[in-house]
Amino acid sequence: MAIPPGVSQRDWNAAIGEFRDAVGADWVFTSDEDVALYRDAYSPYWGEPEERLASAAVAPYTVEEVQAVVRIANKYRIPLYPISTGRNLAYGGSAPVYSGSVVVDLKRMNRVLEINERNAYALVEPGVSYFDLYNEIEKRGLALWIDPPDPGWGSVIGNALDGGGGWTAYPFRDHFGAHCGMEVVLPDGEIVRTGMGAVPGSKTWQQNKWGYGPWVDGLFRQGNMGIVTKMGFWLMPRPEAYISATVQVFNDRDIIPLMDTLNLLENQHVVNGSTQLGGAGAFGPAGGGAGPAWTLQLPIYGPEKVIRAQLEYAKEKFSAIDGSRFVEEDLIRIPLSPQDRERVRLVNFGIPNLSTFAMLGRSPMQPSPAGGHIGFSPIIPRDGEELLKFRDFYRTNLAEVTGGENLGIVGPVFMTNWERSLVALIMFPISKNADENRKIRAAFEKWVKLAADNGWAEYRAPTVFQDIISDTYSYNNHALRRMREKIKDALDPNGILAAGRYGVWPKHLREG
Ligand SMILES: Cc1cc2nc3c(=O)[nH]c(=O)nc-3n(C[C@H](O)[C@H](O)[C@H](O)COP(=O)(O)OP(=O)(O)OC[C@H]3O[C@@H](n4cnc5c(N)ncnc54)[C@H](O)[C@@H]3O)c2cc1C
């Protein structure tokens, strides 16, 4: 059994004993076999000395038990790492950032506390998965949708706290953005409710995000300032129908008016679905081939007569691009018919599933899959000129980054699914082969630096790269990180909680 760094055997034994008293002996995991379940299956350091590993895990069932765990950790200076369902594959899985941490596994806290159809929200605990919330809504026959990410087995809270997103309409697919109110156990064991939740007897905790005074919820997104034990989310009223069309343009530089038109339509909320950009312009040879240079899929959700008019308006706007084609698709009524359910991508219809993992499996296209992947996700401006600049930057630097070897890197995929900006995703295969992973790590680190030289930086990252990316947010001698460190030191003076998450280290570990 591993012991957290700096903790004596005697204190460790005492802490484990007290964790057992607090949550029940069955819910403290110390055997190698049990602790191995918290390894990150997609770790870029799999099997190497730098792999981030837990020392033990503890699974509380109530908020009071979470408080007790935190207090014990303070007493013995035990580093903790809270997870909800711990399925953060591609961003660290359920392994801690700081090796030797005790994972606080919240999956037993899986109560759906409230679903309100009239005001379209839910209040949940961390262990509630997208499948759980979906099933509860279905069971009660409510006219509400959830917004699942590609893998439906994750936690509604955990995904939001890592900055995750989904595939239905805005604003619901920005998961942290769609939250309203949280309950947090602070590193000293105190419970705080944010927003209107701070008012005793409040009736609007899930209806007004801001409450009164400085807004603190952002401290817990990609943060390490507390353990979130409840969180509210705004849900989408089940739409009547879905309509979509694909715009095709045939010249590489048509991406410029294409993006300008898309921006207008999205900023007007005429197009509200998760649009998809494709075509030879992104992946094909420079100069393009015979097919469209760019294709843009435009999904719209809402009442049938309204979305038909919205699509008509979008068509009119895109017709201003010379030579463009606008291909309309059939309107789909909701709830889905069994036939439609067979042919659509379910996450676009609020239905959680796990089909995304087929992408990583063995197939004729991929006879020996690596098994895992990680993503490099810089945010770039939402305009066609910048998009071309990034595409050309990728093509120009690929050989230098990979040393001319084919490492199976795929990119860039321009993700239009966040509002106002683009994500220029580059995907890297991750395997259990240390030599291959070493090359991938070197390539990833080079992309981080090259992108930063151009003013681009990532919005989310695998745990092992969180420090180097935090380094790129360096304005005014890292003033933002220094401010976060001051807050961290004030809230968590013993530095017990999620040390190092997204580049914020407690005082005693900063010097190292
Ligand atoms: C093929 C594939 C497709 C994917 N597609 C998507 C996608 O479409 N969208 C997307 O967003 N992601 C996607 N992911 C990434 C990831 O799998 C999901 O984001 C997943 O939902 C995250 O795991 P989780 O929900 O179990 O969160 P957790 O692992 O429970 O939490 C994530 C992190 O948040 C923190 N945390 C969690 N709970 C708490 C808490 N209660 N208090 C304090 N801190 C906490 C911890 O640091 C934790 O490590 C994909 C991954 C793969 C492999």
Ligand as a Chemical Component Dictionary entry (heavy atoms), coordinates in Angstrom:
data_LIG
# 
_chem_comp.id                   LIG 
_chem_comp.type                 NON-POLYMER 
_chem_comp.pdbx_formal_charge   0 
_chem_comp.three_letter_code    LIG 
# 
loop_
_chem_comp_atom.comp_id 
_chem_comp_atom.atom_id 
_chem_comp_atom.alt_atom_id 
_chem_comp_atom.type_symbol 
_chem_comp_atom.charge 
_chem_comp_atom.model_Cartn_x 
_chem_comp_atom.model_Cartn_y 
_chem_comp_atom.model_Cartn_z 
_chem_comp_atom.pdbx_ordinal 
LIG C1  C1  C 0 -14.437 8.883  -26.491 1  
LIG C2  C2  C 0 -14.630 10.017 -25.513 2  
LIG C3  C3  C 0 -15.564 11.006 -25.768 3  
LIG C4  C4  C 0 -15.731 12.065 -24.870 4  
LIG N1  N1  N 0 -16.667 13.007 -25.157 5  
LIG C5  C5  C 0 -16.856 14.031 -24.305 6  
LIG C6  C6  C 0 -17.853 15.020 -24.571 7  
LIG O1  O1  O 0 -18.610 14.938 -25.547 8  
LIG N2  N2  N 0 -17.951 16.076 -23.716 9  
LIG C7  C7  C 0 -17.180 16.160 -22.600 10 
LIG O2  O2  O 0 -17.334 17.121 -21.839 11 
LIG N3  N3  N 0 -16.263 15.224 -22.312 12 
LIG C8  C8  C 0 -16.074 14.166 -23.119 13 
LIG N4  N4  N 0 -15.140 13.206 -22.803 14 
LIG C9  C9  C 0 -14.316 13.377 -21.587 15 
LIG C10 C10 C 0 -14.874 12.705 -20.290 16 
LIG O3  O3  O 0 -15.003 11.328 -20.490 17 
LIG C11 C11 C 0 -16.200 13.295 -19.827 18 
LIG O4  O4  O 0 -16.088 14.687 -19.676 19 
LIG C12 C12 C 0 -16.716 12.698 -18.485 20 
LIG O5  O5  O 0 -18.061 13.071 -18.293 21 
LIG C13 C13 C 0 -15.904 13.165 -17.273 22 
LIG O6  O6  O 0 -15.970 12.204 -16.268 23 
LIG P1  P1  P 0 -17.014 12.306 -15.037 24 
LIG O7  O7  O 0 -18.269 12.888 -15.546 25 
LIG O8  O8  O 0 -17.070 10.959 -14.401 26 
LIG O9  O9  O 0 -16.332 13.368 -14.080 27 
LIG P2  P2  P 0 -15.372 13.079 -12.838 28 
LIG O10 O10 O 0 -14.247 12.237 -13.294 29 
LIG O11 O11 O 0 -16.148 12.615 -11.673 30 
LIG O12 O12 O 0 -14.905 14.568 -12.521 31 
LIG C14 C14 C 0 -13.978 15.247 -13.314 32 
LIG C15 C15 C 0 -13.024 16.020 -12.415 33 
LIG O13 O13 O 0 -13.747 17.066 -11.774 34 
LIG C16 C16 C 0 -13.353 17.192 -10.399 35 
LIG N5  N5  N 0 -14.518 16.867 -9.572  36 
LIG C17 C17 C 0 -15.454 15.946 -9.874  37 
LIG N6  N6  N 0 -16.410 15.939 -8.950  38 
LIG C18 C18 C 0 -16.073 16.861 -8.034  39 
LIG C19 C19 C 0 -16.718 17.338 -6.869  40 
LIG N7  N7  N 0 -17.903 16.850 -6.501  41 
LIG N8  N8  N 0 -16.124 18.322 -6.161  42 
LIG C20 C20 C 0 -14.946 18.846 -6.567  43 
LIG N9  N9  N 0 -14.304 18.447 -7.683  44 
LIG C21 C21 C 0 -14.869 17.465 -8.414  45 
LIG C22 C22 C 0 -12.205 16.236 -10.203 46 
LIG O14 O14 O 0 -10.988 16.906 -10.398 47 
LIG C23 C23 C 0 -12.420 15.206 -11.293 48 
LIG O15 O15 O 0 -11.218 14.595 -11.689 49 
LIG C24 C24 C 0 -14.946 12.133 -23.681 50 
LIG C25 C25 C 0 -14.009 11.128 -23.430 51 
LIG C26 C26 C 0 -13.849 10.082 -24.325 52 
LIG C27 C27 C 0 -12.838 9.034  -23.997 53 
# 
loop_
_chem_comp_bond.comp_id 
_chem_comp_bond.atom_id_1 
_chem_comp_bond.atom_id_2 
_chem_comp_bond.value_order 
_chem_comp_bond.pdbx_ordinal 
LIG C1  C2  SING 1  
LIG C2  C3  SING 2  
LIG C2  C26 DOUB 3  
LIG C3  C4  DOUB 4  
LIG C4  N1  SING 5  
LIG C4  C24 SING 6  
LIG N1  C5  DOUB 7  
LIG C5  C6  SING 8  
LIG C5  C8  SING 9  
LIG C6  O1  DOUB 10 
LIG C6  N2  SING 11 
LIG N2  C7  SING 12 
LIG C7  O2  DOUB 13 
LIG C7  N3  SING 14 
LIG N3  C8  DOUB 15 
LIG C8  N4  SING 16 
LIG N4  C9  SING 17 
LIG N4  C24 SING 18 
LIG C9  C10 SING 19 
LIG C10 O3  SING 20 
LIG C10 C11 SING 21 
LIG C11 O4  SING 22 
LIG C11 C12 SING 23 
LIG C12 O5  SING 24 
LIG C12 C13 SING 25 
LIG C13 O6  SING 26 
LIG O6  P1  SING 27 
LIG P1  O7  DOUB 28 
LIG P1  O8  SING 29 
LIG P1  O9  SING 30 
LIG O9  P2  SING 31 
LIG P2  O10 DOUB 32 
LIG P2  O11 SING 33 
LIG P2  O12 SING 34 
LIG O12 C14 SING 35 
LIG C14 C15 SING 36 
LIG C15 O13 SING 37 
LIG C15 C23 SING 38 
LIG O13 C16 SING 39 
LIG C16 N5  SING 40 
LIG C16 C22 SING 41 
LIG N5  C17 SING 42 
LIG N5  C21 SING 43 
LIG C17 N6  DOUB 44 
LIG N6  C18 SING 45 
LIG C18 C19 SING 46 
LIG C18 C21 DOUB 47 
LIG C19 N7  SING 48 
LIG C19 N8  DOUB 49 
LIG N8  C20 SING 50 
LIG C20 N9  DOUB 51 
LIG N9  C21 SING 52 
LIG C22 O14 SING 53 
LIG C22 C23 SING 54 
LIG C23 O15 SING 55 
LIG C24 C25 DOUB 56 
LIG C25 C26 SING 57 
LIG C26 C27 SING 58 
# 
